């Protein structure tokens, strides 16, 4: 059985990362839409309902208690901010993924630039908040930038020279 080439493996990784990125960004887009369309009191009641049983059974459950405290300080203005942020952030990334999937040449450098901006923001926020999740997202985006670069070089090599 013939072993796949390095170029074939990189292309497969690129396409797989596009599927993962599309899934995550679509979820982000839907979460933003949900925050913008759902009244604040309804979100508060839903989070209370989701966490109060856990707190009743385990009064020291840190995550459930933190979620309830966070919701107490979740005014409509903050909800609107996160709603618009997630909607625009997810929508922008989703548009980039769609253009990369369609092999639109200018989308490759644009995608790398946009993802680089997100990496800088995520690392800055990670240093500020200490969030390991933001660090993980930044690492995934850095890997994605590398794969986009490899795919861009391969795609340009296939184009006829003018």
Buried (B, 14 or more C-beta within 10 A) or exposed (E): EEEEEEEEEBBEBBBEBBEEBBEBBBEBBEBBBEBBEEEBEEBBEEBBEEBEEBBEEEEEBEEBBEBBEEBEEBEEEEBEEBBEEBBEBBBBBBBBBBBBEEEEEEBBEBBBEBBEEBBEBBBEBBEEEEEEEBBEBBEBBBEBBBBBBBBBEEEEEEEEEE
